[in-house]
Amino acid sequence: MVATVCTAALRRHTQDGDDDGAHHIPGPSVKTRRYESPVAPARQPVPTPPPAAPKVQQVEVGERGAGQRLDNFLGKILVDVPRSHVFRVIRKGEVRVNGKRAKPETRLQASDIVRVPPVRVGEAAPPRRAPPAMVQGVTGAIIYEDPRLLVIDKPSGVAVHGGSGVSFGVIEALRAARPDEELELAHRIDRETSGILLIARKPAALRTLHALLREGRVEKRYLALVKGKWELGKKRIDVPLRTDIRVGGERTVKADASGKEAASVFKPVQFFGKRATLVEVELETGRTHQIRVHAAHAGYPLAGDEKYGDEEFNARMAELGLKRMFLHAHQVSFTWPESGTEFSVNAPLPPELAAVVDTLGDKARKL
């Protein structure tokens, strides 16, 4: 299976003066003294009062916002504010949830009260609409649709949402294409990763999917190409990950006992001699860069991974035509709890990755 920025227009109204011409009726000549009325001063334009200073808002989340991430919830309130600015005010602690600081990924409850700070947007703020070409590309990647869900086979190199250094992502493009729908990301995958991405079309569907994900009842499988011949058989890697480590100013994830629980199950699918192995990875948790860090920790870094990979191996794979990281979300399965209906969707390897597999297969057969 598959800103509008509102500006006040000032109108100037002018009034024509009354006709003060004299009308004379013939009669006796009489001397009179003419009294000139004083000249009225020129009317001064009424100064436009400055716009009222924006005020802090205390917003109750309500049922429609329940289950949403804090950054997405704010994005619907601060519609003209760039996403990077939204992240900034959250990080500075200007946004509070029930009086406490919160992170962008904080999931909101219906009863939560969110403090929304006053945010001014300059005239040079970028538009909040994804470019047409991006909208067309993302809508063309929809592989399944029903009243509750959209499924996207996301191309590599496209972010799932706008953020630091990225103006727009999949969700902004979909909202531009479908402005009357309440579309929300059900989960996330890395920008460099291709494959299945679930989009909730209704708040109720979003809450259900988030609950399933928290409870580990969504099966997510990926295909990855790793360095060398995988010698571990079917292997569960249970290694905590820390995501707050910065190297050269860039966030990096590392295997660390003080990190958050993370578990991945690796299984070999196809061997290419000693060069590489195609593996399937099932995620039991969904930490940032989880597969990439777990694979490198086990001694089998992903092909094309410039952050955690092996430079020499990446160069050899590039010679075979690999121009991106080899990681693809190829299957998602779960059961809708209300009806018991099973849902499963698959996305095959994209052509650029399938071509690398074919080339490796040809070389392996010639050995």
C-alpha positions in Angstrom: 0.0 0.0 0.0 0.8 2.4 0.1 0.5 34.8 6.4 -1.1 36.3 5.7 0.1 39.7 7.2 -2.8 42.0 7.8 -2.2 45.8 7.5 -4.6 48.6 8.3 -5.3 50.8 5.2 -5.8 54.4 6.2 -8.2 56.4 4.0 -8.2 60.2 3.9 -11.6 61.8 3.8 -11.9 65.4 2.5 -15.0 67.6 2.6 -15.8 70.3 0.1 -16.4 73.7 1.7 -19.8 75.4 1.4 -20.4 77.9 -1.5 -19.9 81.3 0.2 -20.5 83.5 -2.9 -22.6 86.7 -2.2 -26.0 87.2 -3.9 -27.1 90.9 -4.2 -30.7 92.1 -4.4 -31.1 95.6 -6.1 -32.0 98.4 -3.5 -30.9 101.6 -1.9 -27.2 102.2 -1.7 -26.1 101.9 1.8 -22.6 102.2 3.2 -21.6 99.3 5.3 -18.4 98.1 7.1 -17.2 94.7 6.1 -16.0 92.4 8.9 -13.6 89.6 7.8 -14.0 86.4 9.8 -10.8 85.1 11.1 -9.1 82.5 8.8 -9.4 79.0 10.3 -6.1 77.3 10.8 -5.2 74.5 8.4 -6.4 71.2 9.6 -3.6 69.1 10.9 -3.5 65.4 10.1 -4.6 63.2 13.0 -1.6 61.2 14.1 -2.0 57.5 13.8 -1.7 56.0 17.2 1.1 53.4 17.6 -0.1 49.8 17.5 -0.9 48.4 20.9 2.0 46.5 22.4 1.5 42.8 22.0 0.5 41.1 25.3 1.3 37.7 26.8 -1.4 35.2 26.1 -2.4 32.3 28.4 -3.9 29.7 26.0 -5.6 26.5 27.1 -4.7 23.7 24.8 -8.1 22.0 24.6 -9.1 18.8 22.9 -8.0 19.9 19.5 -4.5 20.6 20.6 -4.1 17.6 22.9 -1.3 15.3 21.8 0.5 18.0 19.7 4.1 19.0 20.2 4.6 22.4 21.8 6.4 23.8 18.7 3.5 22.7 16.4 0.9 24.1 18.8 2.7 27.5 18.8 3.1 27.5 15.1 -0.7 27.7 14.7 -0.9 30.6 17.1 2.1 32.6 15.8 1.2 32.0 12.2 3.5 34.8 10.8 6.5 33.9 12.9 9.4 31.9 11.3 9.8 28.5 12.9 13.3 29.2 13.9 12.0 32.1 16.0 9.5 29.9 17.6 12.2 27.5 18.6 14.3 30.4 20.0 11.6 31.7 22.3 11.0 28.2 23.6 14.7 27.7 24.3 14.9 31.0 26.0 12.2 30.0 28.4 9.7 32.6 27.3 7.1 29.9 26.6 5.8 28.1 29.6 3.5 25.1 30.0 1.6 25.3 33.3 4.1 27.8 34.5 7.1 25.6 33.8 9.8 25.7 31.0 9.2 23.1 28.3 11.0 21.7 25.3 9.8 22.0 21.6 9.0 18.3 21.6 6.8 18.4 24.8 3.5 16.7 24.1 0.5 18.8 25.4 -2.5 17.7 27.3 -6.0 19.2 26.8 -5.9 20.9 30.3 -2.5 22.4 29.8 -2.1 26.2 29.9 0.5 27.6 27.5 2.1 31.0 28.1 2.6 32.5 24.6 5.0 35.5 24.8 4.5 38.7 22.7 6.4 38.2 19.5 6.9 41.0 17.0 7.5 40.1 13.3 9.4 42.5 11.1 8.2 43.4 7.6 11.2 41.4 6.2 10.0 38.1 7.8 10.0 35.4 5.2 6.6 34.2 3.9 5.2 31.2 5.6 4.2 29.3 2.5 6.3 26.5 0.9 7.3 27.2 -2.7 5.1 25.6 -5.4 7.7 23.2 -6.6 8.2 21.8 -3.2 4.4 21.5 -2.7 4.1 19.6 -5.9 7.0 17.3 -5.0 5.6 16.4 -1.6 2.0 15.8 -2.7 3.4 13.6 -5.5 5.0 11.5 -2.8 1.7 10.5 -1.2 1.4 6.7 -1.5 -1.7 6.1 0.7 -4.6 8.2 2.0 -7.7 7.5 4.1 -9.9 9.7 6.3 -7.4 9.5 9.2 -4.0 9.3 7.5 -1.7 10.3 4.8 1.4 8.2 4.1 4.3 9.9 2.4 7.3 8.1 0.8 9.6 10.9 1.7 12.6 11.6 -0.5 16.0 11.9 1.0 17.2 15.4 1.6 13.8 16.8 2.5 13.2 17.8 6.1 9.9 16.7 7.7 9.4 20.2 9.1 11.1 23.7 8.9 13.6 24.5 11.6 17.2 25.7 12.0 18.5 26.4 8.6 15.4 25.0 6.8 12.5 27.2 5.9 10.0 24.5 5.0 9.6 20.8 5.2 7.0 18.1 4.4 4.4 19.3 6.8 4.5 22.9 5.6 4.2 21.8 2.0 1.2 19.6 2.8 -0.5 22.4 4.7 0.0 24.7 1.8 -1.6 22.1 -0.5 -4.5 21.3 1.9 -5.2 24.5 3.9 -8.5 23.3 5.1 -7.1 20.3 6.9 -5.5 20.0 10.3 -2.5 18.0 9.3 0.1 17.0 11.9 3.3 14.8 11.8 2.6 11.6 13.6 6.4 10.9 13.9 9.7 12.0 12.4 12.5 10.6 10.3 15.9 12.2 9.6 16.3 14.6 6.7 18.8 12.3 5.0 16.5 9.2 5.4 14.0 8.3 2.8 10.8 6.4 3.2 7.5 6.1 5.1 6.2 9.1 7.0 2.8 9.1 8.7 0.7 12.3 8.7 -2.5 12.5 10.9 -5.5 14.2 9.2 -7.6 14.5 12.4 -6.7 15.4 16.0 -8.2 12.1 17.2 -6.0 10.1 14.8 -3.0 12.0 16.0 -3.7 11.2 19.7 -4.2 7.5 18.8 -1.0 7.3 16.9 1.0 9.1 19.6 -0.4 6.7 22.2 0.6 3.7 20.1 4.1 5.0 19.5 4.6 5.7 23.3 3.5 2.2 24.1 5.7 0.6 21.5 2.8 -0.8 19.4 4.0 0.6 16.1 6.3 -1.6 14.1 8.9 0.4 12.1 11.4 -1.3 9.9 14.2 0.2 7.9 16.7 -1.0 5.3 20.3 0.0 5.6 23.6 -0.8 3.9 26.4 -1.3 6.4 30.2 -1.7 6.1 31.6 -5.2 5.8 30.1 -8.6 6.3 27.6 -8.6 9.2 28.7 -11.4 11.5 26.2 -10.9 14.4 23.2 -12.7 13.0 19.9 -11.3 14.3 21.2 -8.9 16.9 19.3 -6.7 19.4 21.5 -3.7 20.3 20.3 -2.1 23.6 22.6 0.9 24.1 21.5 4.2 25.7 22.0 7.3 23.6 22.8 10.9 24.6 21.7 13.6 22.3 23.0 16.7 24.1 26.6 16.4 23.1 28.0 19.0 20.7 31.0 18.6 18.5 32.2 21.7 16.8 29.0 23.4 17.6 26.9 20.7 16.0 24.6 18.3 17.9 25.9 14.8 17.9 24.4 11.6 19.4 26.6 9.2 21.2 26.3 5.8 22.9 26.5 6.6 26.6 25.4 4.9 29.8 23.9 8.2 31.0 21.7 8.6 27.9 18.1 7.5 27.2 17.1 3.9 26.6 17.4 2.9 23.0 17.0 -0.5 21.4 17.3 -1.7 17.7 17.1 -5.1 16.2 19.4 -5.8 13.2 18.9 -8.7 10.8 21.0 -9.4 7.7 19.1 -9.5 4.4 21.7 -9.7 1.7 25.5 -10.1 1.8 27.9 -8.6 -0.7 31.0 -10.5 0.1 33.2 -8.6 2.6 32.3 -5.3 1.1 28.9 -4.6 2.6 25.7 -6.1 4.0 22.1 -5.0 3.5 20.3 -5.2 6.8 16.8 -4.7 8.1 16.4 -2.8 11.3 13.4 -2.8 13.6 13.1 0.1 16.0 11.9 -0.6 19.5 12.5 3.1 20.5 12.8 6.2 18.3 15.8 8.2 19.4 17.5 10.7 17.2 20.0 9.1 14.8 19.3 5.8 16.6 20.1 3.3 13.8 23.1 5.3 12.6 24.7 5.4 16.1 23.8 1.8 17.0 25.3 0.5 13.7 28.5 2.4 14.2 28.7 1.3 17.8 28.5 -2.3 16.7 31.3 -1.8 14.2 29.2 -1.6 11.1 28.7 2.0 10.1 26.1 3.0 7.5 27.1 3.7 3.9 27.1 7.4 3.1 26.8 8.5 6.7 29.0 11.6 6.9 28.5 12.1 10.6 28.9 8.6 12.1 30.3 6.6 9.1 33.6 5.5 7.8 35.2 7.9 5.4 37.0 5.3 3.3 34.0 3.0 3.1 31.9 6.0 2.0 34.4 6.8 -0.7 34.2 3.3 -2.1 30.4 3.3 -2.1 30.4 6.7 -3.9 32.5 5.1 -6.6 29.6 2.6 -7.0 27.1 5.5 -7.4 25.9 6.1 -3.9 25.3 9.9 -3.5 23.4 9.9 -0.1 23.1 8.0 3.1 21.8 4.5 2.6 18.9 4.4 5.1 15.3 3.9 4.1 12.1 3.5 6.2 10.4 0.7 4.3 7.6 -0.6 6.5 5.2 0.6 9.2 2.6 -1.5 10.8 0.1 -1.2 13.7 -3.5 -2.0 14.7 -6.1 0.7 15.2 -7.3 0.1 18.8 -10.9 1.3 18.3 -11.7 -1.2 15.5 -8.9 -3.8 15.7 -8.1 -3.1 12.1 -4.6 -3.9 11.1 -2.7 -1.3 9.1 0.5 -2.0 7.2 2.3 0.0 4.5 5.5 -0.7 2.5 7.8 1.5 0.4 10.4 -0.2 -1.7 14.0 1.1 -2.0 14.1 4.2 -4.2 15.8 3.8 -7.5 19.1 5.4 -6.5 19.5 2.9 -3.6 18.3 -0.1 -5.6 20.9 0.7 -8.3 23.7 0.5 -5.7 22.4 -2.9 -4.4 22.3 -4.2 -8.0 25.9 -3.0 -8.6 27.1 -4.6 -5.4 25.3 -7.8 -6.3 27.0 -7.9 -9.8 30.4 -7.4 -8.2 29.8 -10.1 -5.6 28.8 -12.6 -8.2 32.0 -12.0 -10.2 34.2 -12.9 -7.2 
